[in-house]
Amino acid sequence: MSHRGYFGGGGGAAPELPPIAIDVREYGSANQLGTALNAAIADLPATGGEIVVPTGSYVGDQPIQYTRNAIHIRGDGQGATSITWPGASIPELFKMSDTTQRYGSIRGLSISSSDVGFGKAINFDYFVNSEFADLRIGMAGAPNKCIFSDHNGSYYNTFRNLRLSAAGVGGVCLGFDTDPVPPAAPGANSNVVMNVRCGGTADVTGVYANALHLLLMHIDVEQTVLYGIDVGPKARAVTIISPYIEGVQNGIRNQSGAIATNVIGGTIMDSTVANIVDPDGTLRYGSYVQYADTRIDRMTRLGIGVATHATIPLAVSATGNTAVVRAETTTGIGTNNQAVFQARGVSATNRAFTAGLAADANGRFIFDMSGLFEWGDGTNPRDTNFYRKGPNQLGTDDAIFIANTTAPPTPTGGGILYVAAGALRYIGSGGTDTQIAAA
C-alpha cells in the first residue's frame, strides 16, 4: 500500500511554521512540564504553533499529547533544556492524543527517565511528515525505549541528530514496527533517519527496523548492545547507508521474512547480513553469522565464501563435509551444448578444468578443450596424459598400469583386458579367457 502524498489530519502539504510562538513557562511550573505543555497546546489556534521550552531543568508529570496539526515543541538544545520523567508510572512521555494522523515536531531537548529501564520517551504512532531532531535521550537516565512506533500509521517522518541510550530487557533506542504483513495497512512506512548515535545495556537494540521503505543513514552503534541494527521479519526495503557498528554483540541481523535489505558502505565489526556496497563499488553479501563472505566487484570477480581473489573471476570456498559447488538439471541433458556444466574457450589448449592442493606449484589434474587429460604430483610438471589419438582411438604418451584381479567380470558384447598374477589376459564375449603375455 502506498501512502505517497498523504499527510493526514488536515490533508495537503504541511504548512510553514506558524508565526505564533509561546513560552511554556507561562502555563505552569518547571516541575509540572506535562501539565504546562498540554495547557499550552490547548491554547494554540487551530493552525498550530511553536511552544518554546527555554534552557532549564523540567519534570514531566503527565503524558504530553498532540491534539492537532502543526504543534512544534522546541527546546534550546541538547544539554540546555533537560526533561526528566518517571518512566515506570508514565509509560509514554510524548504521544499522539488519539488515532488521528497529524504532523508536528520535537526539537532541541534532553530527555531522561528517573526510572532507569522503564518508559518510552516518544511514541510516534500516527505522526506523519513530522520531525524529531537534535534530541538527547537517556544520557542521564536511560528509558526502556527512546523513540518508538508500535506499528500504527507513522509515515514520512524525519529523525536527525539524535543521541540515544536505552536500558532493560527489550530496550530499543529507535524503533519502527509494522504489525500486519505488508502491504496491508503498514505501520511505519517511508521514514528517514540521519546521524543517530545509539548505545545502552547488553539487552538493548540500537535500531529496530521492522518497517517499509526505511532509510537509515550514518547510524553509529557502540557499547555492548545486543543488536546494532535489527531488521525485523516484516521489513521491506530497509536501506542502511554508511553505518558504524563496533563493540556490539551482533552487528546487523536480518530476520527471516525481511525482503530487500541493503547495507551500503560503512564499518561493521561484527556479524552482518544482506549486502554491502563498498566505496569502490564492490557488492558484498553475507549471512547471519558470516561477515560479507560473497562479493562481486567492479572487475566482475565473484567470490563465494572468500573475501577476495586478485585474478580469478569466480572464487568459491567452503568448509565441512559438504559439496562446494553442486549443479543439477530437472529437464535432462540434451545434445550438443545442452549440459549441466559447460566450458568454452577460444583455443583447443584452453583449460576447462584444473584440480590440486592449495600448496601445489602445479595443478595435479587438468583437462583442456581438446579433451587432453594430464596428471602430476603437484610439485613437478604433469607427466602423465590421456587423449583422443584419432577417430575411435584413445592414446597416451606414457605407460598404463593394470593392477591384478582374481575375479574379472564376464563381458557382454565385447572383451575385457586384465591382469592376473602379473600375466596379461583377455576375455572375449564368448567367455574364452586367453593369456596374452606371461608375468
VOVEXMI-926729 format. One record per residue (C-alpha): x, y, z; residue number from 1. Coordinates in steps of 0.25 Angstrom, whole numbers. Example, Ala and Ser with C-alpha at 12.3 -4.5 7.8 and 13.67 -1.06 7.14 Angstrom:
BEGIN
    east   north      up     i
      49     -18      31     1
      55      -4      29     2
***
This chain:
BEGIN
    east   north      up     i
       0       0       0     1
       6      13      -4     2
       3      26       4     3
      11      35      -4     4
       6      49      -4     5
      -3      46       8     6
      -1      56      20     7
     -12      52      30     8
     -20      61      39     9
     -24      73      31    10
     -19      68      17    11
     -10      74       8    12
       5      78      10    13
      10      82      24    14
      10      98      24    15
      22     106      28    16
      24     108      43    17
      13     117      48    18
      17     131      53    19
      11     129      67    20
      21     124      78    21
      18     123      93    22
      27     121     105    23
      23     108     113    24
      27     115     126    25
      14     124     124    26
       6     111     126    27
      12     105     138    28
      24     101     147    29
      37      94     143    30
      32      82     152    31
      19      81     144    32
      24      81     130    33
      14      72     125    34
       2      80     130    35
       8      93     125    36
      11      87     111    37
      -3      81     110    38
      -9      95     114    39
       0     102     104    40
      -5      92      93    41
     -19      95      97    42
     -17     110      96    43
     -11     109      81    44
     -20     113      70    45
     -25     102      60    46
     -14     105      51    47
      -4     101      62    48
       9     108      66    49
      22     107      73    50
      24     104      88    51
      37     108      94    52
      43     101     105    53
      55     110     110    54
      68     106     116    55
      66      99     129    56
      62      86     136    57
      48      81     136    58
      40      69     141    59
      29      62     132    60
      17      60     141    61
       8      54     131    62
       8      50     116    63
       9      61     106    64
      -1      59      96    65
      -2      65      81    66
     -17      68      79    67
     -16      76      66    68
      -7      78      54    69
       6      87      54    70
       9      86      69    71
      24      89      69    72
      31      87      83    73
      45      93      83    74
      56      94      94    75
      69     102      94    76
      77      89      90    77
      83      76      96    78
      88      79     109    79
      81      92     111    80
      67      88     112    81
      66      76     121    82
      54      68     124    83
      53      56     134    84
      40      48     135    85
      36      35     143    86
      36      25     133    87
      30      14     142    88
      18      22     145    89
      17      29     132    90
      19      19     121    91
      20      29     110    92
      24      44     111    93
      21      50      97    94
      10      43      89    95
      -2      46      79    96
     -15      48      87    97
     -23      38      78    98
     -22      31      65    99
     -23      43      56   100
     -11      45      48   101
      -4      58      50   102
       9      66      47   103
      18      73      57   104
      32      73      62   105
      40      71      75   106
      54      78      75   107
      65      82      84   108
      63      74      97   109
      70      65     106   110
      60      55     112   111
      63      44     123   112
      55      34     131   113
      57      35     146   114
      53      20     146   115
      64      14     138   116
      60       3     128   117
      45       8     129   118
      37      17     120   119
      36      21     105   120
      41      36     103   121
      34      38      90   122
      23      29      83   123
      22      34      69   124
      10      25      65   125
       1      33      56   126
      11      44      54   127
      13      48      39   128
      22      57      32   129
      28      61      45   130
      42      64      50   131
      49      59      62   132
      63      66      63   133
      74      70      72   134
      70      61      83   135
      78      54      94   136
      70      43     101   137
      75      34     112   138
      88      40     115   139
      85      44     130   140
      75      32     132   141
      72      22     120   142
      58      18     118   143
      54       5     112   144
      50      11      99   145
      55      25      94   146
      47      27      81   147
      38      16      76   148
      26      14      68   149
      17       2      72   150
      13      -1      57   151
       2      10      56   152
       2      19      43   153
      15      27      44   154
      19      31      30   155
      29      41      24   156
      35      45      37   157
      50      50      38   158
      59      47      50   159
      72      54      51   160
      84      58      60   161
      79      48      71   162
      88      43      83   163
      80      31      89   164
      83      21     101   165
      73      11     105   166
      73       0     117   167
      66     -12     121   168
      60     -25     114   169
      55     -22     101   170
      60      -8     101   171
      61       0      88   172
      68      13      84   173
      60      16      72   174
      49       6      67   175
      40       5      55   176
      30      -6      55   177
      20     -12      45   178
       9     -21      51   179
       1     -27      39   180
       9     -33      28   181
      11     -23      17   182
       5     -18       9   183
      -8     -18      17   184
      -9      -5      26   185
       6      -4      28   186
      11       3      41   187
      24      10      40   188
      25      14      25   189
      35      23      17   190
      43      29      29   191
      57      35      28   192
      67      35      39   193
      80      43      39   194
      92      44      48   195
      88      36      60   196
      97      30      71   197
      92      19      80   198
      96      11      92   199
      91       4     104   200
      92      -8     113   201
      94     -23     108   202
      80     -26     105   203
      77     -14      96   204
      75     -12      81   205
      81       1      75   206
      71       2      63   207
      59      -8      61   208
      55      -7      47   209
      42     -15      45   210
      37      -5      35   211
      34      -2      20   212
      43       7      12   213
      52      11      23   214
      65      19      20   215
      76      19      31   216
      88      28      29   217
     100      29      38   218
      95      21      49   219
     106      19      60   220
     104       8      70   221
     115       5      80   222
     115      -1      94   223
     111     -16      97   224
      97     -15      92   225
      90     -28      87   226
      88     -23      73   227
      93     -11      66   228
      82     -11      55   229
      71     -22      55   230
      63     -23      43   231
      50     -29      46   232
      43     -41      39   233
      32     -32      33   234
      42     -21      28   235
      42     -18      13   236
      53      -9       6   237
      61      -5      18   238
      73       3      13   239
      85       5      22   240
      96      15      18   241
     109      16      24   242
     107      10      38   243
     118      10      48   244
     115      -2      57   245
     126      -7      67   246
     127     -14      80   247
     113     -19      80   248
     109     -34      81   249
     103     -35      67   250
     105     -24      57   251
      93     -25      47   252
      82     -36      48   253
      73     -38      36   254
      62     -47      42   255
      55     -58      33   256
      44     -51      25   257
      51     -38      23   258
      52     -34       8   259
      61     -25       0   260
      70     -21      12   261
      82     -13       7   262
      95      -8      14   263
     104       1       7   264
     118       5      11   265
     121       7      26   266
     128      -1      36   267
     122     -13      42   268
     131     -20      52   269
     122     -32      56   270
     113     -41      49   271
     105     -36      38   272
      95     -39      27   273
      89     -35      14   274
      99     -28       4   275
     109     -17       6   276
     113      -8      -6   277
     127      -3      -3   278
     132      11      -7   279
     140       4     -18   280
     127      -2     -24   281
     129     -16     -18   282
     116     -22     -15   283
     117     -32      -3   284
     107     -42       2   285
     107     -49      16   286
      99     -58      25   287
      94     -56      39   288
     108     -60      45   289
     118     -58      34   290
     123     -44      30   291
     120     -41      15   292
     126     -54      10   293
     121     -53      -4   294
     125     -42     -13   295
     124     -36     -28   296
     134     -25     -31   297
     136     -15     -42   298
     145     -25     -49   299
     134     -35     -50   300
     140     -44     -40   301
     131     -52     -31   302
     135     -58     -18   303
     127     -68     -10   304
     132     -72       4   305
     144     -64       1   306
     147     -49       3   307
     154     -47     -10   308
     163     -52     -20   309
     173     -44     -29   310
     172     -51     -42   311
     161     -62     -42   312
     147     -57     -47   313
     140     -67     -39   314
     145     -72     -25   315
     138     -82     -17   316
     142     -86      -3   317
     135     -96       7   318
     138    -103      20   319
     132    -116      25   320
     127    -129      19   321
     119    -123       8   322
     120    -120      -7   323
     126    -107     -11   324
     118    -106     -24   325
     106    -114     -28   326
      99    -113     -41   327
      86    -120     -45   328
      76    -120     -56   329
      62    -124     -55   330
      60    -125     -70   331
      71    -135     -74   332
      83    -133     -83   333
      81    -131     -98   334
      91    -132    -109   335
     102    -122    -113   336
     102    -111    -103   337
      91    -114     -94   338
      99    -118     -82   339
      98    -116     -67   340
     112    -111     -67   341
     119    -104     -79   342
     133     -99     -82   343
     137     -92     -95   344
     150     -86    -100   345
     156     -79    -112   346
     167     -90    -113   347
     168    -105    -112   348
     179    -103    -102   349
     170     -94     -93   350
     168    -102     -80   351
     154    -106     -76   352
     157    -111     -62   353
     169    -111     -52   354
     170    -118     -39   355
     180    -119     -28   356
     184    -115     -14   357
     185    -101      -9   358
     200    -102      -7   359
     203    -109     -20   360
     212    -102     -30   361
     205    -109     -42   362
     191    -114     -44   363
     190    -129     -41   364
     179    -131     -51   365
     175    -123     -63   366
     167    -125     -76   367
     167    -115     -87   368
     157    -112     -99   369
     163    -123    -108   370
     160    -134     -98   371
     174    -136     -93   372
     175    -141     -79   373
     188    -139     -71   374
     192    -143     -57   375
     204    -140     -48   376
     209    -139     -33   377
     206    -125     -31   378
     221    -121     -30   379
     227    -124     -43   380
     221    -122     -57   381
     210    -132     -60   382
     216    -145     -66   383
     204    -154     -70   384
     194    -152     -80   385
     182    -158     -88   386
     176    -152    -100   387
     168    -155    -113   388
     178    -160    -123   389
     169    -161    -135   390
     155    -166    -139   391
     150    -176    -129   392
     164    -176    -123   393
     170    -173    -109   394
     185    -171    -107   395
     195    -167     -97   396
     210    -163     -97   397
     212    -171     -84   398
     211    -185     -79   399
     198    -191     -74   400
     198    -199     -61   401
     187    -210     -59   402
     186    -216     -45   403
     184    -231     -42   404
     170    -236     -41   405
     165    -250     -37   406
     150    -249     -42   407
     149    -242     -55   408
     135    -239     -59   409
     129    -246     -71   410
     128    -237     -83   411
     115    -234     -91   412
     117    -231    -106   413
     131    -228    -105   414
     144    -232     -97   415
     152    -230     -84   416
     167    -227     -83   417
     172    -230     -69   418
     184    -235     -61   419
     184    -248     -52   420
     197    -251     -44   421
     205    -242     -53   422
     200    -248     -66   423
     193    -240     -77   424
     180    -247     -81   425
     167    -245     -89   426
     153    -250     -88   427
     145    -249    -101   428
     130    -248    -102   429
     129    -263    -103   430
     135    -265     -89   431
     149    -270     -94   432
     160    -266     -85   433
     173    -264     -92   434
     187    -261     -87   435
     194    -250     -96   436
     207    -249     -88   437
     213    -256     -77   438
     216    -250     -63   439
***
